[in-house]
Amino acid sequence: MNVGIVVDNDINNDKRVLREVEILRENGMRIYIIGFGFDKKKYPEIEGILISRISINKKIKNILFFLFNTIPLYEWLWASKIKKFVLKNEIDILHAHDLYMAKSSHRGIAKSGRNIPLILDLHENYPYAVSTYNWTKGFFRSLIAAPGLWGKKESEYLGYADKIVVLSNNYATQLLMKYPSFAENQFCVFPNYPDLKQMNSFTIRKEIIPFTKTSPIIFYFGIIAERRGIFNALEAFRKVIKEANDATFLLIGPIDKVDKKRFDNILKAPDVSDKLIYIPWIYLSELPTYLEISDICIAPFLKNPQHESGIANKIFDYMLGKKPIIASDCIPQQELIERHNCGLVYHNEYELVNAMITLLNNSIMRIEMGENGYNAITKEHNSEVVKRNLIEMYESLFKRKNN
């Protein structure tokens, strides 16, 4: 079976896609990927996978995507490339990632003349998520990007797919309630569970850490942005420090451009500057080392439809690192944490401050919750457990195609 994967990024750092690809490869499928190659950059090969890269300047790509709902050049480009990709590699099933890639994938298949199934993989609640992105905010930006159109286009774009992959049962249920014409068996649930084999292959190397630990560490890993709730967490941390609690807040990840000035000002603030450590970027292989030295991990996502479409990778990474989690009350992560007693969930800033203080002052609770999370990951919430969902979806589509 020849499987074509469509991803509008450079693929190499897309954990979810690579996790799925590895599962499919293990089951004897031949994998072909089409994605971007930005600014003539040299990318490392991925063993056993043929990657076709569309060479493009990243700024031009961003402009084309910004114009998506005004002048659909982005979709036209992709439809043309997908047609050639499908024909060249004799693709049997096409697996496109993200809602906005559905129409161009459908058109590419139609133009190729090959009657093959289309799988659409939803990484998020895109119609809501796009409305929160800073590049769509402001009168003129909103006028051109037209993020509100995605609420109207969602049903059409979902309708192009034979199967739809979602992050959680909760999101599948939401979509079925919203669009009763879809069948329950059209959905395949594949959460952002970690690949235990990959994570366990990484070694702890404390010599890479560029600072000396002097107090308990609260750790945040991911994009630094208002929409991720990070400023709420930093404000709560200020109050924790003000009450004479000894702690350090370690943040690792890129900053949203619009939020950079605000974040830089906090890093320089006299009351917390010596308690904050910021590292812009690390290799994924280094994450276990930073988890090893951390005491508490935090996921302060703002509660909204986007963050309730599934559970973020970082939650599972934290659990695999045996660390207790402080998380906002987004339904999927709240249910996970409360079910396994692997952290504390908060509903407001007062509860967030108390959660930080509670775990900072109780090392036994931290250890117990960390162990609970680790046990839940190794026994239940890992890609080995749910990979059958993905494989059975492919087998059913391939069987249907050949009947």
C-alpha positions as semicolon CSV with decimal commas, in nm:
position;residue;x (nm);y (nm);z (nm)
1;M;0,000;0,000;0,000
2;N;0,140;0,339;-0,104
3;V;0,042;0,609;0,145
4;G;0,074;0,977;0,058
5;I;0,109;1,227;0,342
6;V;0,031;1,594;0,278
7;V;0,174;1,844;0,529
8;D;0,210;2,219;0,475
9;N;0,528;2,248;0,682
10;D;0,880;2,110;0,663
11;I;0,774;1,781;0,835
12;N;1,100;1,717;1,026
13;N;0,978;1,865;1,355
14;D;0,611;1,761;1,334
15;K;0,587;1,510;1,619
16;R;0,232;1,401;1,547
17;V;0,289;1,332;1,178
18;L;0,617;1,150;1,239
19;R;0,454;0,936;1,508
20;E;0,179;0,830;1,268
21;V;0,427;0,769;0,987
22;E;0,633;0,536;1,203
23;I;0,324;0,331;1,295
24;L;0,228;0,295;0,928
25;R;0,582;0,199;0,829
26;E;0,595;-0,067;1,099
27;N;0,287;-0,221;0,940
28;G;0,445;-0,254;0,598
29;M;0,309;0,055;0,425
30;R;0,524;0,255;0,185
31;I;0,524;0,619;0,290
32;Y;0,558;0,919;0,059
33;I;0,540;1,272;0,199
34;I;0,490;1,606;0,028
35;G;0,570;1,919;0,227
36;F;0,759;2,246;0,213
37;G;1,130;2,313;0,197
38;F;1,190;2,666;0,322
39;D;1,455;2,910;0,201
40;K;1,676;2,648;0,034
41;K;1,746;2,490;0,372
42;K;1,909;2,147;0,385
43;Y;1,692;1,899;0,574
44;P;1,805;1,568;0,721
45;E;1,660;1,260;0,554
46;I;1,406;1,047;0,737
47;E;1,498;0,681;0,697
48;G;1,270;0,480;0,473
49;I;1,055;0,775;0,360
50;L;1,059;0,958;0,029
51;I;0,993;1,328;0,088
52;S;0,899;1,563;-0,195
53;R;0,965;1,921;-0,090
54;I;0,807;2,227;-0,246
55;S;1,086;2,484;-0,239
56;I;0,953;2,821;-0,126
57;N;1,054;3,131;0,065
58;K;0,884;3,115;0,404
59;K;0,767;3,479;0,385
60;I;0,601;3,412;0,050
61;K;0,436;3,100;0,195
62;N;0,302;3,307;0,487
63;I;0,166;3,574;0,250
64;L;-0,010;3,312;0,036
65;F;-0,160;3,155;0,346
66;F;-0,269;3,496;0,476
67;L;-0,459;3,548;0,148
68;F;-0,619;3,201;0,169
69;N;-0,979;3,326;0,195
70;T;-0,932;3,621;-0,043
71;I;-0,726;3,488;-0,333
72;P;-0,697;3,107;-0,309
73;L;-0,351;3,080;-0,464
74;Y;-0,244;2,858;-0,176
75;E;-0,506;2,596;-0,261
76;W;-0,433;2,618;-0,634
77;L;-0,062;2,563;-0,570
78;W;-0,125;2,263;-0,349
79;A;-0,386;2,105;-0,578
80;S;-0,138;2,115;-0,867
81;K;0,147;1,971;-0,658
82;I;-0,073;1,700;-0,505
83;K;-0,194;1,586;-0,849
84;K;0,166;1,528;-0,962
85;F;0,258;1,370;-0,627
86;V;-0,032;1,121;-0,644
87;L;0,048;1,019;-1,001
88;K;0,425;0,996;-0,961
89;N;0,406;0,774;-0,652
90;E;0,092;0,578;-0,747
91;I;-0,067;0,672;-0,415
92;D;-0,341;0,440;-0,285
93;I;-0,456;0,652;0,011
94;L;-0,393;1,023;0,069
95;H;-0,363;1,150;0,427
96;A;-0,381;1,531;0,454
97;H;-0,306;1,719;0,774
98;D;-0,516;2,015;0,895
99;L;-0,864;2,123;0,790
100;Y;-0,750;2,384;0,538
101;M;-0,569;2,121;0,329
102;A;-0,888;1,923;0,256
103;K;-1,009;2,101;-0,057
104;S;-0,672;2,118;-0,232
105;S;-0,615;1,749;-0,153
106;H;-0,959;1,660;-0,291
107;R;-0,892;1,861;-0,606
108;G;-0,546;1,709;-0,647
109;I;-0,694;1,360;-0,630
110;A;-0,966;1,452;-0,882
111;K;-0,712;1,604;-1,123
112;S;-0,496;1,292;-1,098
113;G;-0,780;1,070;-1,219
114;R;-0,708;0,818;-0,941
115;N;-1,015;0,728;-0,739
116;I;-0,845;0,707;-0,400
117;P;-0,969;0,774;-0,044
118;L;-0,882;1,092;0,146
119;I;-0,806;1,099;0,517
120;L;-0,821;1,438;0,689
121;D;-0,623;1,475;1,013
122;L;-0,742;1,756;1,241
123;H;-0,463;1,879;1,467
124;E;-0,691;2,135;1,632
125;N;-1,029;2,307;1,622
126;Y;-0,911;2,524;1,334
127;P;-1,219;2,749;1,287
128;Y;-1,181;2,865;1,646
129;A;-0,801;2,856;1,660
130;V;-0,752;3,081;1,357
131;S;-0,963;3,352;1,521
132;T;-0,716;3,364;1,811
133;Y;-0,402;3,399;1,600
134;N;-0,245;3,743;1,613
135;W;-0,193;3,754;1,236
136;T;-0,573;3,761;1,190
137;K;-0,638;4,040;1,441
138;G;-0,693;4,407;1,359
139;F;-0,941;4,557;1,111
140;F;-0,739;4,520;0,789
141;R;-0,582;4,186;0,881
142;S;-0,921;4,045;0,972
143;L;-1,073;4,184;0,653
144;I;-0,815;4,009;0,436
145;A;-0,762;3,687;0,635
146;A;-1,139;3,656;0,703
147;P;-1,099;3,405;0,988
148;G;-1,475;3,403;1,044
149;L;-1,525;3,225;0,710
150;W;-1,381;2,904;0,853
151;G;-1,689;2,848;1,066
152;K;-1,893;2,845;0,745
153;K;-1,641;2,639;0,544
154;E;-1,583;2,368;0,805
155;S;-1,870;2,141;0,698
156;E;-1,769;2,164;0,331
157;Y;-1,403;2,084;0,403
158;L;-1,484;1,794;0,636
159;G;-1,713;1,660;0,365
160;Y;-1,422;1,606;0,127
161;A;-1,278;1,336;0,355
162;D;-1,362;0,966;0,365
163;K;-1,221;0,943;0,718
164;I;-1,145;1,213;0,976
165;V;-0,875;1,175;1,242
166;V;-0,927;1,372;1,564
167;L;-0,734;1,423;1,887
168;S;-1,003;1,309;2,129
169;N;-1,339;1,138;2,171
170;N;-1,463;1,468;2,307
171;Y;-1,391;1,649;1,979
172;A;-1,539;1,369;1,768
173;T;-1,858;1,395;1,973
174;Q;-1,867;1,773;1,927
175;L;-1,839;1,741;1,549
176;L;-2,105;1,469;1,532
177;M;-2,345;1,686;1,729
178;K;-2,265;1,984;1,509
179;Y;-2,294;1,791;1,182
180;P;-2,544;1,503;1,222
181;S;-2,500;1,402;0,857
182;F;-2,158;1,253;0,940
183;A;-2,139;0,894;1,059
184;E;-1,965;0,793;1,380
185;N;-1,747;0,543;1,193
186;Q;-1,604;0,825;0,979
187;F;-1,400;0,937;1,278
188;C;-1,077;0,785;1,405
189;V;-0,947;0,900;1,744
190;F;-0,568;0,930;1,760
191;P;-0,453;1,143;2,057
192;N;-0,113;1,311;2,087
193;Y;0,021;1,014;2,281
194;P;0,400;0,986;2,297
195;D;0,615;0,726;2,128
196;L;0,769;0,547;2,425
197;K;1,046;0,395;2,216
198;Q;1,161;0,737;2,097
199;M;1,137;0,912;2,433
200;N;1,312;0,628;2,616
201;S;1,599;0,644;2,367
202;F;1,693;0,995;2,481
203;T;1,963;1,015;2,748
204;I;1,983;1,256;3,043
205;R;2,274;1,497;2,990
206;K;2,282;1,752;3,270
207;E;2,598;1,908;3,128
208;I;2,385;2,079;2,859
209;I;2,191;2,285;3,115
210;P;2,310;2,650;3,096
211;F;2,227;2,742;3,457
212;T;2,264;2,617;3,813
213;K;1,952;2,504;3,994
214;T;1,907;2,693;4,321
215;S;1,538;2,633;4,401
216;P;1,240;2,418;4,295
217;I;1,162;2,464;3,925
218;I;0,821;2,521;3,766
219;F;0,861;2,428;3,400
220;Y;0,668;2,540;3,091
221;F;0,753;2,391;2,750
222;G;0,596;2,529;2,433
223;I;0,505;2,848;2,249
224;I;0,515;3,163;2,462
225;A;0,187;3,336;2,381
226;E;-0,112;3,499;2,544
227;R;-0,340;3,238;2,386
228;R;-0,143;2,967;2,566
229;G;-0,221;3,128;2,903
230;I;0,143;3,193;2,982
231;F;0,091;3,549;3,103
232;N;-0,173;3,429;3,349
233;A;0,077;3,177;3,480
234;L;0,351;3,439;3,513
235;E;0,119;3,674;3,703
236;A;0,028;3,392;3,942
237;F;0,398;3,310;3,984
238;R;0,463;3,673;4,082
239;K;0,214;3,635;4,366
240;V;0,371;3,307;4,473
241;I;0,713;3,474;4,495
242;K;0,567;3,773;4,676
243;E;0,449;3,539;4,951
244;A;0,811;3,437;5,011
245;N;0,794;3,103;4,833
246;D;1,128;3,000;4,687
247;A;1,096;2,889;4,326
248;T;1,225;2,936;3,972
249;F;1,009;2,952;3,660
250;L;1,179;2,791;3,358
251;L;1,027;2,861;3,016
252;I;1,143;2,697;2,694
253;G;0,994;2,776;2,355
254;P;0,957;3,038;2,080
255;I;0,770;3,363;2,147
256;D;0,474;3,478;1,940
257;K;0,598;3,793;1,766
258;V;0,310;4,008;1,892
259;D;0,373;3,902;2,253
260;K;0,751;3,946;2,252
261;K;0,762;4,298;2,397
262;R;0,525;4,207;2,676
263;F;0,723;3,894;2,761
264;D;1,057;4,078;2,751
265;N;0,921;4,336;2,995
266;I;0,827;4,061;3,240
267;L;1,171;3,902;3,210
268;K;1,320;4,239;3,315
269;A;1,070;4,313;3,595
270;P;1,261;4,370;3,924
271;D;1,031;4,151;4,133
272;V;1,077;3,836;3,923
273;S;1,375;3,883;3,690
274;D;1,607;3,671;3,906
275;K;1,341;3,398;3,931
276;L;1,278;3,354;3,559
277;I;1,489;3,155;3,314
278;Y;1,407;3,165;2,945
279;I;1,553;2,940;2,675
280;P;1,423;3,005;2,320
281;W;1,469;2,655;2,176
282;I;1,600;2,305;2,247
283;Y;1,618;1,978;2,055
284;L;1,340;1,735;2,143
285;S;1,609;1,490;2,255
286;E;1,704;1,741;2,528
287;L;1,356;1,763;2,678
288;P;1,399;1,466;2,918
289;T;1,705;1,638;3,067
290;Y;1,507;1,953;3,148
291;L;1,218;1,746;3,283
292;E;1,466;1,563;3,506
293;I;1,570;1,884;3,685
294;S;1,217;2,028;3,705
295;D;0,982;1,979;3,999
296;I;0,643;2,094;3,864
297;C;0,518;2,128;3,506
298;I;0,249;2,367;3,393
299;A;-0,008;2,376;3,111
300;P;-0,197;2,706;3,152
301;F;-0,400;2,698;2,829
302;L;-0,690;2,939;2,809
303;K;-1,018;2,749;2,828
304;N;-1,176;2,768;2,482
305;P;-1,298;2,540;2,198
306;Q;-0,948;2,520;2,051
307;H;-0,788;2,386;2,367
308;E;-1,079;2,151;2,432
309;S;-1,039;1,969;2,099
310;G;-0,771;1,744;2,247
311;I;-0,475;1,717;2,483
312;A;-0,148;1,889;2,397
313;N;0,175;1,693;2,348
314;K;0,332;1,866;2,645
315;I;0,088;1,709;2,892
316;F;0,201;1,360;2,792
317;D;0,566;1,467;2,787
318;Y;0,527;1,595;3,143
319;M;0,368;1,267;3,254
320;L;0,643;1,063;3,089
321;G;0,895;1,278;3,277
322;K;0,730;1,175;3,609
323;K;0,637;1,533;3,697
324;P;0,317;1,661;3,860
325;I;0,114;1,889;3,639
326;I;-0,067;2,214;3,711
327;A;-0,325;2,263;3,437
328;S;-0,619;2,484;3,348
329;D;-0,967;2,335;3,336
330;C;-0,986;2,256;2,965
331;I;-1,209;1,949;2,967
332;P;-0,986;1,679;2,807
333;Q;-0,678;1,761;3,017
334;Q;-0,887;1,808;3,332
335;E;-1,045;1,464;3,289
336;L;-0,704;1,303;3,229
337;I;-0,535;1,465;3,529
338;E;-0,820;1,404;3,771
339;R;-0,868;1,046;3,655
340;H;-0,505;0,956;3,720
341;N;-0,440;1,197;4,008
342;C;-0,127;1,321;3,836
343;G;-0,163;1,694;3,908
344;L;-0,383;1,982;4,013
345;V;-0,646;2,155;3,799
346;Y;-0,736;2,521;3,851
347;H;-1,035;2,731;3,744
348;N;-0,909;3,080;3,826
349;E;-0,596;3,269;3,930
350;Y;-0,660;3,217;4,301
351;E;-0,662;2,839;4,253
352;L;-0,356;2,859;4,028
353;V;-0,156;3,042;4,296
354;N;-0,268;2,788;4,558
355;A;-0,177;2,496;4,330
356;M;0,175;2,632;4,284
357;I;0,221;2,686;4,658
358;T;0,073;2,344;4,745
359;L;0,310;2,153;4,520
360;L;0,613;2,368;4,602
361;N;0,564;2,289;4,969
362;N;0,488;1,917;4,936
363;S;0,764;1,708;4,781
364;I;0,587;1,380;4,865
365;M;0,276;1,489;4,673
366;R;0,495;1,587;4,379
367;I;0,660;1,244;4,370
368;E;0,331;1,053;4,404
369;M;0,156;1,254;4,132
370;G;0,457;1,222;3,904
371;E;0,458;0,844;3,945
372;N;0,083;0,830;3,881
373;G;0,127;1,017;3,554
374;Y;0,417;0,798;3,445
375;N;0,220;0,479;3,517
376;A;-0,077;0,612;3,320
377;I;0,144;0,688;3,019
378;T;0,333;0,358;3,016
379;K;0,021;0,144;3,066
380;E;-0,253;0,333;2,882
381;H;-0,179;0,665;2,713
382;N;0,088;0,585;2,456
383;S;0,091;0,532;2,081
384;E;0,132;0,155;2,120
385;V;-0,214;0,141;2,280
386;V;-0,402;0,344;2,015
387;K;-0,208;0,263;1,701
388;R;-0,462;-0,009;1,616
389;N;-0,719;0,268;1,553
390;L;-0,498;0,412;1,281
391;I;-0,411;0,077;1,123
392;E;-0,771;-0,045;1,113
393;M;-0,880;0,279;0,946
394;Y;-0,622;0,229;0,672
395;E;-0,706;-0,138;0,626
396;S;-1,078;-0,063;0,590
397;L;-1,014;0,211;0,332
398;F;-0,773;-0,005;0,131
399;K;-1,018;-0,295;0,132
400;R;-1,302;-0,066;0,020
401;K;-1,084;0,084;-0,255
402;N;-1,004;-0,257;-0,400
403;N;-1,356;-0,402;-0,388
